[in-house]
Amino acid sequence: MNRAIAAAGERNTGAGQAIVRNEPTGSSESRFADIAVDAVAAIVNDVISVGANPMVVTAYFATGDAAWYTDERKSLELLAGWQRACEESGAAWGGGESPALPGMLTGAGIELGGSAVAVVPAGRRPVFGGDVRPGDRIVVLPSSGLHTNGASLARRIVSGLPSGLLTPLPSGRNLGAALLDPSVLYPGFVRALLESPVEPHFLNPITGHGLLKMMRPAADVRYVLDTLPEVPEVLDFLVAESGMSPAEAYSTLNMGFGYVAVVAEADADRTVDVARKAGHQAFVAGEVVSGGKSVFLPSLGVEYRGEELQIS
């Protein structure tokens, strides 16, 4: 069988921990399980984007002092969240390391990272974006909020708010609680897509660089997004407080775009159906047309050119 192996290298997400640690909310609520889900999501949502199913996820929990684990509540919640995220991703938790690094990390902090091994199913080719062409459709699966990207911006904004993390959002939720909403895990969608007749041309989570990431395929084409997802309340708040323009916002935060799949026009409705059966909302947001490499949001009058994407 012609199987390709894909690996996602170590990823760490100190964002949620820093948000929790820097300013206590005064409640007994603990969100370490959600922070663990975020860390796993940062790993698996990347590795599935080559059209592979995650099989094993390893963990790296680094602390400044091993005494961190003496708090049984947060320790067990962290482990439970990591395990839950692995199971939801269809992967085994393959162990890992938990070093104590005094002098490098503070005793109160923890750095979460890890890696994943994924397998491209037999009969499938890895998805690298080389098949994207005019006429393709862009299917979007919405995000749940921050999705591990933008925490530095969030902390800066929080530091200038009189009520900090307790600042109420229009819905009545506290800002701190909304910032810690766990990222959506998309492996179930990609697994189902690879089991269907659909041949995805491009798959990608929208995290750092926002919609600029749409231009990662080599194809010299325009991505026209006629329909935008609803922007999560917490992202709307961050954009308003930071004074970002729409062009800045959609090239910095996910703005509701959780995951994108570019497929042939004939596969668009089927892709939406696959996503919904896998438990995700999904919709056809736009199409690929001829032209120089760019992303265009007609409703906002925003356009990004290919040279604006600079990912090292």
JOHUJO-V829225 format. One record per pair of residues at least 24 apart in sequence whose C-alpha atoms are under 8 Angstrom apart, sorted by sequence separation. I is the first residue (numbers start at 1). J is the second residue. If there is no record, write none. Layout:
I,J + I,J
//
This chain:
231,255 + 232,256 + 13,38 + 230,255 + 231,256 + 13,39 + 229,255 + 230,256 + 12,39 + 229,256 + 11,39 + 228,256 + 229,257 + 13,42 + 57,86 + 11,42 + 11,43 + 10,43 + 66,99 + 145,178 + 146,179 + 9,43 + 57,91 + 59,93 + 66,100 + 145,179 + 146,180 + 8,43 + 54,89 + 55,90 + 56,91 + 57,92 + 58,93 + 59,94 + 62,97 + 63,98 + 65,100 + 146,181 + 147,182 + 148,183 + 8,44 + 54,90 + 55,91 + 56,92 + 57,93 + 58,94 + 59,95 + 60,96 + 61,97 + 62,98 + 63,99 + 64,100 + 65,101 + 145,181 + 147,183 + 53,90 + 54,91 + 55,92 + 56,93 + 57,94 + 58,95 + 59,96 + 60,97 + 61,98 + 62,99 + 63,100 + 64,101 + 65,102 + 144,181 + 145,182 + 146,183 + 147,184 + 8,46 + 56,94 + 57,95 + 58,96 + 59,97 + 60,98 + 61,99 + 62,100 + 63,101 + 64,102 + 144,182 + 145,183 + 8,47 + 60,99 + 62,101 + 63,102 + 64,103 + 68,107 + 144,183 + 210,249 + 211,250 + 212,251 + 7,47 + 64,104 + 67,107 + 68,108 + 143,183 + 144,184 + 210,250 + 211,251 + 6,47 + 64,105 + 65,106 + 66,107 + 68,109 + 143,184 + 210,251 + 211,252 + 32,74 + 36,78 + 40,82 + 63,105 + 64,106 + 65,107 + 209,251 + 210,252 + 35,78 + 36,79 + 39,82 + 63,106 + 64,107 + 65,108 + 209,252 + 210,253 + 211,254 + 6,50 + 30,74 + 33,77 + 34,78 + 37,81 + 41,85 + 63,107 + 64,108 + 208,252 + 209,253 + 210,254 + 32,77 + 33,78 + 36,81 + 37,82 + 40,85 + 44,89 + 63,108 + 64,109 + 208,253 + 210,255 + 6,52 + 31,77 + 32,78 + 33,79 + 35,81 + 36,82 + 40,86 + 63,109 + 64,110 + 207,253 + 208,254 + 5,52 + 33,80 + 34,81 + 37,84 + 63,110 + 207,254 + 33,81 + 37,85 + 62,110 + 63,111 + 206,254 + 32,81 + 33,82 + 36,85 + 61,110 + 62,111 + 61,111 + 62,112 + 60,111 + 61,112 + 206,257 + 207,258 + 60,112 + 61,113 + 206,258 + 59,112 + 60,113 + 205,258 + 206,259 + 59,113 + 60,114 + 205,259 + 206,260 + 246,300 + 59,114 + 179,234 + 204,259 + 205,260 + 247,302 + 58,114 + 59,115 + 178,234 + 203,259 + 204,260 + 246,302 + 247,303 + 57,114 + 58,115 + 203,260 + 204,261 + 227,284 + 228,285 + 57,115 + 58,116 + 149,207 + 150,208 + 202,260 + 203,261 + 227,285 + 57,116 + 148,207 + 149,208 + 175,234 + 202,261 + 203,262 + 226,285 + 227,286 + 56,116 + 57,117 + 147,207 + 201,261 + 202,262 + 225,285 + 226,286 + 55,116 + 56,117 + 200,261 + 201,262 + 202,263 + 225,286 + 54,116 + 55,117 + 56,118 + 200,262 + 201,263 + 224,286 + 225,287 + 54,117 + 55,118 + 170,233 + 200,263 + 201,264 + 223,286 + 224,287 + 54,118 + 55,119 + 169,233 + 199,263 + 200,264 + 223,287 + 224,288 + 53,118 + 54,119 + 169,234 + 198,263 + 199,264 + 223,288 + 224,289 + 52,118 + 53,119 + 222,288 + 223,289 + 52,119 + 53,120 + 221,288 + 222,289 + 52,120 + 53,121 + 169,237 + 199,267 + 221,289 + 222,290 + 47,116 + 51,120 + 52,121 + 132,201 + 198,267 + 221,290 + 222,291 + 47,117 + 48,118 + 50,120 + 124,194 + 131,201 + 132,202 + 220,290 + 221,291 + 222,292 + 223,293 + 225,295 + 43,114 + 47,118 + 130,201 + 131,202 + 220,291 + 221,292 + 222,293 + 223,294 + 224,295 + 225,296 + 226,297 + 43,115 + 44,116 + 129,201 + 130,202 + 198,270 + 220,292 + 221,293 + 222,294 + 223,295 + 224,296 + 225,297 + 226,298 + 39,112 + 43,116 + 121,194 + 127,200 + 128,201 + 129,202 + 186,259 + 198,271 + 220,293 + 221,294 + 222,295 + 223,296 + 224,297 + 225,298 + 226,299 + 39,113 + 40,114 + 51,125 + 52,126 + 127,201 + 128,202 + 129,203 + 184,258 + 219,293 + 222,296 + 224,298 + 39,114 + 51,126 + 127,202 + 36,112 + 50,126 + 51,127 + 127,203 + 50,127 + 49,127 + 50,128 + 193,271 + 196,274 + 215,293 + 215,294 + 215,295 + 157,238 + 193,274 + 214,295 + 192,274 + 193,275 + 192,275 + 212,295 + 154,238 + 157,241 + 211,295 + 132,217 + 153,238 + 157,242 + 189,274 + 133,219 + 189,275 + 192,278 + 21,108 + 129,216 + 130,217 + 132,219 + 134,221 + 138,225 + 142,229 + 145,232 + 21,109 + 129,217 + 130,218 + 131,219 + 133,221 + 142,230 + 144,232 + 145,233 + 146,234 + 128,217 + 129,218 + 130,219 + 140,229 + 143,232 + 145,234 + 146,235 + 189,278 + 129,219 + 145,235 + 188,278 + 189,279 + 18,109 + 189,280 + 215,306 + 17,109 + 212,304 + 17,110 + 216,309 + 215,309 + 14,110 + 89,185 + 212,308 + 213,309 + 14,111 + 88,185 + 89,186 + 90,187 + 212,309 + 13,111 + 14,112 + 89,187 + 90,188 + 12,111 + 13,112 + 89,188 + 12,112 + 13,113 + 85,185 + 88,188 + 209,309 + 11,112 + 12,113 + 11,113 + 12,114 + 150,252 + 10,113 + 11,114 + 150,253 + 10,114 + 11,115 + 149,253 + 9,114 + 10,115 + 9,115 + 42,148 + 8,115 + 9,116 + 146,253 + 147,254 + 7,115 + 8,116 + 146,254 + 7,116 + 8,117 + 38,147 + 39,148 + 7,117 + 38,148 + 145,255 + 6,117 + 7,118 + 143,254 + 145,256 + 147,258 + 5,117 + 6,118 + 143,255 + 144,256 + 5,118 + 6,119 + 143,256 + 5,119 + 6,120 + 142,256 + 143,257 + 144,258 + 4,119 + 5,120 + 142,257 + 143,258 + 3,119 + 4,120 + 141,257 + 142,258 + 143,259 + 3,120 + 4,121 + 140,257 + 141,258 + 142,259 + 3,121 + 140,258 + 141,259 + 3,122 + 140,259 + 141,260 + 2,122 + 3,123 + 140,260 + 1,122 + 2,123 + 4,125 + 139,260 + 140,261 + 1,123 + 4,126 + 138,260 + 139,261 + 138,261 + 139,262 + 138,262 + 139,263 + 137,262 + 138,263 + 136,262 + 137,263 + 136,263 + 137,264 + 136,264 + 137,265 + 135,264 + 136,265 + 139,268 + 132,262 + 135,265 + 138,268 + 132,263 + 137,268 + 16,148 + 19,151 + 139,271 + 15,148 + 54,187 + 139,272 + 53,187 + 141,275 + 13,148 + 16,151 + 15,151 + 19,155 + 15,152 + 53,190 + 52,190 + 53,191 + 48,187 + 51,190 + 52,191 + 141,280 + 142,281 + 25,165 + 45,185 + 141,281 + 142,282 + 23,164 + 25,166 + 44,185 + 45,186 + 141,282 + 23,165 + 41,183 + 44,186 + 45,187 + 48,190 + 140,282 + 141,283 + 41,184 + 44,187 + 51,194 + 139,282 + 140,283 + 38,182 + 41,185 + 139,283 + 140,284 + 35,180 + 37,182 + 38,183 + 139,284 + 140,285 + 34,180 + 37,183 + 138,284 + 139,285 + 34,181 + 35,182 + 137,284 + 138,285 + 139,286 + 34,182 + 137,285 + 138,286 + 31,180 + 51,200 + 137,286 + 138,287 + 137,287 + 138,288 + 25,176 + 136,287 + 137,288 + 51,203 + 135,287 + 136,288 + 49,202 + 50,203 + 134,287 + 135,288 + 136,289 + 49,203 + 134,288 + 135,289 + 48,203 + 49,204 + 133,288 + 134,289 + 20,176 + 49,205 + 133,289 + 134,290 + 19,176 + 46,204 + 45,204 + 46,205 + 45,205 + 16,179 + 16,180
//
